[in-house]
Amino acid sequence: MTTTSTLTDPRSLVGRLAHLRAAVQDHPVEFRWLAGIGTVFLAIFFMPAGIARFDNAVLEGLALLHWYAREHVMLCLVPAFFIAGAIAVFISQDAVMKYLGPTAHKAAAYGVASMSGSILAVCSCTVLPLFGGIYRRGAGLGPAIAFLYSGPAINVLAIVLTARILGMELGLARAVGAVSFALVIGLIMHLLYRREEQVRATTQKGFMLSSGKENRPLGETMLFFALLIAVLVFANWAPARAEDNPLWQTVFAWKWLLTALASVGLAVLLVWRWRWSWRPWAVTAAGVAILAGLLPQHPELAFSAGLLGLTLAAALQLDDGTEWLSQTWSYAKLILPLLLAGVLLAGFLLGRPGHEGVIPSEWVSAAVGGNALLANALASLVGAFMYFATLTEIPIVQGLLGAGMGKGPALALLLAGPALSLPNMLVIRSILGTQKTLVYCMLVVIMATFTGWIFGAFYP
């Protein structure tokens, strides 16, 4: 029988374990660091370097990260960070609480959230700063989740292209499914966490964040955000193809001119109506013109110069300008590191479209044929972890359909893939916490699975 002296004897096994437990409790941070360093060391020590598939997967992860940094950070994410920061500064929290808050009229709140998301042709990563902005500003969990899903999943451009390329039945099913998902998932999240939301609403009433610039006319504030969104949308307008609508081709041909006009309109509004200094804008205009003239084949450099000019103008404008810049920077610090790490991991696991990651693509193609429930579940799960840039899910699904993918799994992937990705999940967790993120992702995957399964029964 173990005695008390044995338990306290440092020479006994039990005593040594007790001593070690006490040391861990006394120095938790140091032991977490030790565990982390040990885990990283073991991962490096047992890394299967030299194996062709592993080496190729590493290169694919770096290639996807390189492509994402060149194509999405400056054109998508940075403007989205500025919009999120502007939401925190220039929109009254009272207005957010009135239309999107936990106590707002449900039909209006979910309608506004779904429609706001559907007009933005953004990917699952670009929508994150905007989601974080309205949620932290006081939007209820349900409407905020509806906006988070609808942004990349519902946008009109994706629905039209799906119908034209993949067939009217898939386009219509995607439209109906995406709208339904946004509303249903938002309502389920609200019901699951309604007590927590009531406490949050009470707390926000008692402790209001910055109140927003309520002295400005509503029309000016709406124009300000419309111009910011126009810059985001036109700068990222997808390339036109021969079979696309003439209007689409015209917009693509003039996308940089339209982006420049929206940028000029924003500068005029800030200088003329909001009394910002005109000098930074003059320097910015000169820099953009020089870059556009010297390097017309790289308009993204001129766009980056415009963003730098906006940063300079905001930094020199005391009060609302510096506050806007501070809020923008806070979202960038929160989201960008997790996003880039997630893109790297997604590329390592699944590769880029048309390229191999560590998981062989033939495994996926073979598993999603037919309309079995498992095939739909796998399609939605793979789509949830894979990163899709805006509208790229359509040619990917087109290729999978040609390789034998069933229409049910195709719909499941279209409903889960654009709305979720591994980088997206990492950032949502930093905003909502682990539990809410898991519930949201499970709802998307489960609903996409059963929707695809039912659809595939009618359209095999």
C-alpha positions as CSV (number, residue, x, y, z in Angstrom):
1,M,0.0,0.0,0.0
2,T,1.3,3.5,-0.9
3,T,2.1,5.6,2.1
4,T,2.1,9.4,2.4
5,S,5.9,9.3,2.8
6,T,6.2,7.4,-0.5
7,L,4.0,10.0,-2.3
8,T,6.2,12.9,-1.0
9,D,9.6,11.0,-1.4
10,P,11.3,12.7,-4.3
11,R,13.3,9.5,-5.0
12,S,10.1,7.5,-5.8
13,L,8.5,7.4,-9.2
14,V,5.3,8.8,-7.9
15,G,7.1,11.6,-6.1
16,R,9.1,12.4,-9.2
17,L,5.9,12.6,-11.2
18,A,4.3,14.8,-8.6
19,H,7.4,17.1,-8.7
20,L,7.3,17.3,-12.5
21,R,3.5,18.1,-12.4
22,A,4.2,20.9,-9.9
23,A,7.0,22.3,-12.1
24,V,4.7,22.3,-15.1
25,Q,2.0,24.2,-13.1
26,D,4.5,26.7,-11.8
27,H,6.0,27.4,-15.2
28,P,3.3,26.8,-17.8
29,V,4.6,29.1,-20.5
30,E,8.1,27.6,-20.5
31,F,6.8,24.1,-20.8
32,R,4.5,25.1,-23.7
33,W,7.5,26.5,-25.4
34,L,9.4,23.3,-24.7
35,A,6.5,21.2,-26.1
36,G,6.3,23.4,-29.2
37,I,10.0,23.3,-29.9
38,G,10.0,19.5,-29.3
39,T,7.1,19.0,-31.8
40,V,8.8,21.2,-34.5
41,F,12.1,19.3,-34.0
42,L,10.4,15.9,-34.3
43,A,8.5,17.0,-37.4
44,I,11.8,18.2,-39.0
45,F,13.7,15.1,-37.9
46,F,11.2,12.7,-39.4
47,M,10.4,14.8,-42.4
48,P,10.4,12.6,-45.6
49,A,12.7,14.9,-47.5
50,G,13.9,13.4,-50.8
51,I,10.7,11.5,-51.5
52,A,9.3,12.9,-54.8
53,R,5.7,13.4,-53.7
54,F,6.7,15.2,-50.5
55,D,9.2,17.4,-52.2
56,N,6.7,18.3,-55.0
57,A,4.0,19.1,-52.3
58,V,6.4,21.5,-50.6
59,L,7.0,23.2,-54.0
60,E,3.3,23.3,-54.6
61,G,2.7,25.0,-51.3
62,L,5.3,27.6,-52.0
63,A,4.0,28.1,-55.5
64,L,0.4,28.6,-54.3
65,L,1.7,31.0,-51.7
66,H,3.7,32.9,-54.3
67,W,0.7,33.1,-56.6
68,Y,-1.6,34.2,-53.8
69,A,0.9,37.0,-52.7
70,R,1.2,38.3,-56.3
71,E,-2.5,38.1,-57.3
72,H,-4.5,38.6,-54.2
73,V,-2.8,40.4,-51.4
74,M,-2.4,43.9,-53.0
75,L,-5.5,43.7,-55.2
76,C,-7.9,41.9,-52.9
77,L,-6.8,41.8,-49.3
78,V,-5.4,45.2,-48.7
79,P,-8.5,47.0,-50.1
80,A,-10.6,44.7,-48.0
81,F,-8.6,45.6,-44.9
82,F,-9.3,49.3,-45.7
83,I,-13.0,48.6,-46.1
84,A,-13.1,46.7,-42.8
85,G,-11.2,49.5,-41.0
86,A,-13.6,52.0,-42.5
87,I,-16.6,50.0,-41.2
88,A,-15.1,50.3,-37.7
89,V,-14.6,54.1,-38.0
90,F,-17.2,55.6,-40.3
91,I,-20.3,53.5,-39.6
92,S,-22.2,54.2,-36.5
93,Q,-22.4,51.2,-34.1
94,D,-26.1,52.3,-33.6
95,A,-26.7,51.7,-37.3
96,V,-25.1,48.3,-37.2
97,M,-27.0,47.3,-34.1
98,K,-30.3,48.6,-35.7
99,Y,-30.0,46.6,-38.9
100,L,-27.7,43.7,-38.1
101,G,-27.6,43.5,-34.3
102,P,-28.9,40.5,-32.2
103,T,-32.2,42.4,-31.5
104,A,-32.7,43.6,-35.0
105,H,-35.8,42.5,-37.0
106,K,-34.7,39.0,-38.3
107,A,-36.1,39.4,-41.9
108,A,-34.4,42.7,-42.4
109,A,-31.1,41.6,-40.7
110,Y,-30.7,38.4,-42.7
111,G,-31.9,40.1,-45.9
112,V,-29.3,42.9,-45.5
113,A,-26.5,40.5,-44.7
114,S,-27.3,38.2,-47.6
115,M,-27.7,41.0,-50.1
116,S,-24.6,42.8,-48.9
117,G,-22.5,39.6,-49.3
118,S,-24.0,38.7,-52.7
119,I,-22.9,41.9,-54.4
120,L,-19.3,41.3,-53.6
121,A,-17.4,39.0,-56.0
122,V,-14.9,38.0,-53.3
123,C,-13.2,34.8,-52.3
124,S,-13.4,33.0,-48.9
125,C,-10.3,35.0,-47.7
126,T,-11.1,38.5,-48.9
127,V,-14.5,38.4,-47.1
128,L,-12.9,37.8,-43.8
129,P,-11.8,41.4,-42.9
130,L,-15.3,42.6,-43.9
131,F,-16.9,39.9,-41.7
132,G,-14.7,40.8,-38.8
133,G,-15.5,44.4,-39.3
134,I,-19.3,44.1,-39.0
135,Y,-19.2,41.4,-36.3
136,R,-16.9,43.5,-34.0
137,R,-19.0,46.5,-34.8
138,G,-22.0,44.8,-33.2
139,A,-23.7,42.7,-35.9
140,G,-25.5,39.6,-34.5
141,L,-23.8,36.3,-34.9
142,G,-26.5,35.0,-37.3
143,P,-26.5,37.9,-39.7
144,A,-22.7,38.1,-39.6
145,I,-22.5,34.4,-40.5
146,A,-25.0,34.9,-43.3
147,F,-22.8,37.6,-44.7
148,L,-19.7,35.5,-44.2
149,Y,-21.2,32.6,-46.2
150,S,-23.0,34.7,-48.9
151,G,-19.9,36.8,-49.8
152,P,-18.0,34.1,-51.7
153,A,-20.8,31.7,-52.3
154,I,-23.8,33.6,-53.7
155,N,-22.3,36.4,-55.8
156,V,-24.2,36.9,-59.0
157,L,-21.2,36.5,-61.3
158,A,-20.5,33.0,-60.0
159,I,-24.1,31.9,-60.3
160,V,-24.3,33.1,-64.0
161,L,-21.1,31.5,-65.0
162,T,-22.1,28.2,-63.3
163,A,-25.3,28.1,-65.3
164,R,-23.5,28.9,-68.5
165,I,-20.6,26.5,-68.2
166,L,-21.8,23.7,-66.0
167,G,-25.5,23.7,-67.0
168,M,-28.7,25.5,-66.0
169,E,-29.7,22.9,-63.4
170,L,-26.4,23.2,-61.5
171,G,-26.5,27.0,-61.8
172,L,-30.1,27.2,-60.4
173,A,-29.3,24.6,-57.7
174,R,-26.3,26.5,-56.6
175,A,-28.2,29.8,-56.5
176,V,-31.1,28.3,-54.4
177,G,-28.8,26.3,-52.2
178,A,-26.4,29.2,-51.5
179,V,-29.2,31.6,-50.5
180,S,-30.8,28.9,-48.4
181,F,-27.5,28.0,-46.7
182,A,-26.8,31.6,-45.8
183,L,-30.1,32.1,-44.1
184,V,-30.4,28.6,-42.5
185,I,-26.8,28.5,-41.2
186,G,-27.1,32.0,-39.9
187,L,-30.4,31.2,-38.1
188,I,-29.0,27.9,-36.6
189,M,-25.9,29.7,-35.3
190,H,-28.1,32.4,-33.8
191,L,-30.3,29.8,-32.1
192,L,-27.4,27.8,-30.8
193,Y,-25.7,30.8,-29.2
194,R,-28.8,33.0,-28.5
195,R,-28.1,33.3,-24.8
196,E,-24.5,34.3,-25.4
197,E,-25.7,36.8,-28.0
198,Q,-28.2,38.3,-25.5
199,V,-25.3,38.9,-23.1
200,R,-23.2,40.4,-25.9
201,A,-26.0,42.7,-27.0
202,T,-26.5,43.9,-23.4
203,T,-22.7,44.5,-23.0
204,Q,-22.5,46.4,-26.2
205,K,-25.4,48.7,-25.1
206,G,-23.6,49.4,-21.9
207,F,-20.2,49.9,-23.5
208,M,-20.3,51.3,-27.0
209,L,-17.3,51.3,-29.2
210,S,-16.3,54.3,-31.2
211,S,-19.6,55.8,-32.4
212,G,-18.7,56.4,-36.0
213,K,-18.8,59.8,-37.8
214,E,-22.5,60.4,-37.4
215,N,-22.3,64.1,-38.3
216,R,-21.7,63.2,-41.9
217,P,-24.7,62.9,-44.3
218,L,-25.8,59.3,-44.9
219,G,-25.5,59.8,-48.7
220,E,-21.8,60.8,-48.4
221,T,-21.0,57.8,-46.2
222,M,-22.8,55.5,-48.7
223,L,-20.9,57.0,-51.6
224,F,-17.6,56.6,-49.7
225,F,-18.2,52.8,-49.2
226,A,-19.6,52.4,-52.8
227,L,-16.4,53.9,-54.1
228,L,-14.2,51.6,-51.9
229,I,-16.2,48.6,-53.0
230,A,-16.0,49.7,-56.7
231,V,-12.2,49.8,-56.4
232,L,-12.1,46.3,-54.9
233,V,-14.5,44.9,-57.5
234,F,-13.1,46.5,-60.7
235,A,-9.4,45.8,-59.7
236,N,-10.3,42.1,-59.4
237,W,-12.6,41.7,-62.4
238,A,-12.0,38.3,-63.8
239,P,-10.5,37.9,-67.3
240,A,-13.0,37.7,-70.1
241,R,-13.3,34.8,-72.6
242,A,-14.7,34.7,-76.1
243,E,-18.0,33.2,-75.0
244,D,-18.6,35.7,-72.2
245,N,-21.2,38.5,-72.3
246,P,-20.1,41.6,-74.3
247,L,-20.7,43.7,-71.2
248,W,-18.4,41.5,-69.2
249,Q,-15.7,41.8,-71.9
250,T,-16.2,45.6,-72.1
251,V,-15.8,45.9,-68.3
252,F,-12.6,43.8,-68.4
253,A,-11.1,45.8,-71.2
254,W,-11.7,49.0,-69.2
255,K,-11.2,47.6,-65.7
256,W,-8.2,49.7,-64.8
257,L,-9.7,52.9,-66.1
258,L,-12.9,52.1,-64.0
259,T,-10.7,51.4,-61.0
260,A,-8.9,54.7,-61.5
261,L,-12.2,56.6,-61.9
262,A,-13.4,55.1,-58.6
263,S,-10.1,56.0,-56.9
264,V,-10.3,59.6,-58.2
265,G,-13.9,59.8,-57.0
266,L,-12.8,58.7,-53.5
267,A,-10.0,61.3,-53.5
268,V,-12.4,64.0,-54.5
269,L,-14.9,63.1,-51.8
270,L,-12.3,63.0,-49.1
271,V,-10.7,66.4,-50.2
272,W,-13.8,68.3,-51.2
273,R,-16.4,67.1,-48.7
274,W,-14.4,65.7,-45.8
275,R,-11.7,68.4,-45.9
276,W,-8.7,66.1,-46.2
277,S,-5.4,67.6,-47.3
278,W,-5.1,67.6,-51.1
279,R,-1.2,67.4,-51.1
280,P,-0.8,63.6,-50.6
281,W,-3.4,63.0,-53.3
282,A,-1.4,65.2,-55.8
283,V,1.8,63.3,-55.0
284,T,-0.1,60.0,-55.4
285,A,-1.7,60.9,-58.7
286,A,1.7,61.9,-60.1
287,G,3.3,58.6,-58.9
288,V,0.4,56.5,-60.3
289,A,0.6,58.3,-63.7
290,I,4.4,57.8,-63.9
291,L,4.1,54.1,-63.1
292,A,1.2,53.6,-65.5
293,G,3.1,55.4,-68.3
294,L,6.4,53.6,-67.7
295,L,5.1,50.1,-67.0
296,P,1.7,49.8,-68.6
297,Q,2.0,46.0,-68.6
298,H,2.1,46.0,-64.8
299,P,-1.0,48.1,-63.7
300,E,-0.9,46.4,-60.3
301,L,2.2,48.5,-59.5
302,A,0.2,51.7,-60.1
303,F,-2.6,50.2,-58.0
304,S,-0.1,49.6,-55.2
305,A,1.1,53.2,-55.4
306,G,-2.5,54.3,-55.1
307,L,-2.9,52.2,-51.9
308,L,0.4,53.7,-50.6
309,G,-1.0,57.2,-51.3
310,L,-4.2,56.4,-49.4
311,T,-2.1,55.2,-46.5
312,L,-0.1,58.4,-46.5
313,A,-3.2,60.6,-46.8
314,A,-4.8,58.8,-43.8
315,A,-1.7,59.0,-41.7
316,L,-1.5,62.8,-42.2
317,Q,-5.2,63.3,-41.4
318,L,-5.5,63.5,-37.7
319,D,-8.5,62.0,-35.9
320,D,-10.6,60.0,-38.4
321,G,-7.8,59.3,-40.9
322,T,-5.3,58.0,-38.3
323,E,-8.1,56.0,-36.6
324,W,-9.1,54.5,-40.0
325,L,-5.4,53.5,-40.6
326,S,-5.1,52.1,-37.1
327,Q,-8.2,49.9,-37.5
328,T,-7.0,48.7,-40.9
329,W,-3.6,47.8,-39.5
330,S,-5.3,45.8,-36.6
331,Y,-7.2,43.7,-39.1
332,A,-4.1,43.1,-41.2
333,K,-2.1,41.9,-38.1
334,L,-4.9,39.6,-37.1
335,I,-5.7,38.0,-40.5
336,L,-2.7,38.1,-42.8
337,P,-0.3,35.8,-41.0
338,L,-2.9,33.1,-40.5
339,L,-4.1,33.5,-44.0
340,L,-0.7,33.1,-45.6
341,A,0.1,30.1,-43.3
342,G,-3.2,28.5,-44.3
343,V,-2.6,29.0,-48.1
344,L,0.9,27.4,-47.7
345,L,-0.7,24.4,-45.9
346,A,-3.5,24.1,-48.4
347,G,-1.1,24.1,-51.3
348,F,1.0,21.4,-49.6
349,L,-2.0,19.1,-49.0
350,L,-4.0,19.6,-52.2
351,G,-1.7,21.5,-54.6
352,R,-2.8,24.1,-57.1
353,P,-5.6,23.4,-59.7
354,G,-4.1,20.9,-62.2
355,H,-1.1,20.2,-60.0
356,E,-0.4,17.5,-57.3
357,G,-0.1,18.1,-53.6
358,V,0.7,15.4,-51.0
359,I,-2.8,14.0,-51.5
360,P,-3.0,12.4,-55.0
361,S,-5.7,14.1,-57.1
362,E,-6.7,10.7,-58.5
363,W,-7.8,9.6,-55.1
364,V,-10.2,12.5,-55.0
365,S,-11.5,12.0,-58.6
366,A,-12.0,8.3,-58.0
367,A,-13.9,8.9,-54.7
368,V,-16.4,11.5,-56.0
369,G,-17.8,9.5,-58.9
370,G,-21.5,8.6,-58.8
371,N,-23.8,9.9,-56.2
372,A,-23.1,7.9,-53.0
373,L,-23.5,9.8,-49.7
374,L,-19.8,9.2,-49.1
375,A,-18.9,10.7,-52.4
376,N,-20.9,13.9,-51.6
377,A,-19.4,14.0,-48.1
378,L,-15.8,13.7,-49.5
379,A,-16.5,16.4,-52.2
380,S,-17.8,18.9,-49.6
381,L,-15.0,18.1,-47.2
382,V,-12.2,18.5,-49.8
383,G,-13.9,21.6,-51.1
384,A,-14.0,23.0,-47.6
385,F,-10.2,22.6,-47.1
386,M,-9.1,23.6,-50.6
387,Y,-8.6,27.2,-51.5
388,F,-10.6,28.6,-54.5
389,A,-9.9,32.0,-55.9
390,T,-12.9,33.9,-57.0
391,L,-14.7,32.0,-59.9
392,T,-11.9,29.4,-60.2
393,E,-14.2,26.7,-58.7
394,I,-16.1,26.6,-62.0
395,P,-13.3,25.4,-64.4
396,I,-12.1,23.1,-61.6
397,V,-15.5,21.4,-61.3
398,Q,-15.8,21.4,-65.1
399,G,-12.6,19.3,-65.2
400,L,-13.8,17.0,-62.4
401,L,-17.1,16.4,-64.2
402,G,-15.2,15.5,-67.3
403,A,-13.2,13.0,-65.3
404,G,-16.3,11.3,-64.0
405,M,-17.5,13.3,-61.0
406,G,-21.2,13.0,-60.3
407,K,-23.4,16.1,-60.5
408,G,-24.4,15.6,-56.8
409,P,-20.8,15.8,-55.5
410,A,-20.2,18.7,-58.0
411,L,-23.0,20.7,-56.3
412,A,-21.7,19.7,-52.9
413,L,-18.2,21.1,-53.8
414,L,-19.7,24.3,-55.3
415,L,-21.7,24.9,-52.0
416,A,-18.9,24.2,-49.6
417,G,-15.7,25.1,-51.6
418,P,-16.0,28.8,-52.3
419,A,-17.3,29.6,-48.8
420,L,-14.7,27.7,-46.9
421,S,-10.9,27.0,-47.1
422,L,-8.2,26.1,-44.6
423,P,-6.9,29.7,-44.4
424,N,-10.5,30.9,-44.0
425,M,-11.0,28.5,-41.0
426,L,-7.9,29.6,-39.3
427,V,-8.9,33.3,-39.4
428,I,-12.6,32.6,-38.4
429,R,-11.3,30.8,-35.3
430,S,-9.3,33.9,-34.3
431,I,-12.5,36.0,-34.5
432,L,-15.2,33.6,-33.2
433,G,-13.2,31.0,-31.2
434,T,-12.8,27.3,-31.8
435,Q,-16.2,26.0,-30.9
436,K,-18.2,28.4,-33.1
437,T,-15.8,27.9,-36.0
438,L,-16.2,24.1,-35.8
439,V,-20.0,24.4,-35.7
440,Y,-20.1,26.7,-38.7
441,C,-17.8,24.6,-40.8
442,M,-19.7,21.4,-39.8
443,L,-23.0,23.0,-40.8
444,V,-21.6,24.0,-44.2
445,V,-20.1,20.6,-44.9
446,I,-23.1,18.6,-43.7
447,M,-25.7,20.7,-45.5
448,A,-23.6,20.7,-48.7
449,T,-23.3,16.9,-48.4
450,F,-27.0,16.2,-48.1
451,T,-28.0,18.9,-50.7
452,G,-25.7,17.4,-53.2
453,W,-26.9,13.9,-52.4
454,I,-30.6,14.9,-53.0
455,F,-29.7,16.8,-56.1
456,G,-27.8,13.9,-57.5
457,A,-30.8,11.6,-57.1
458,F,-32.7,13.8,-59.5
459,Y,-29.8,14.6,-61.8
460,P,-27.5,11.5,-61.9
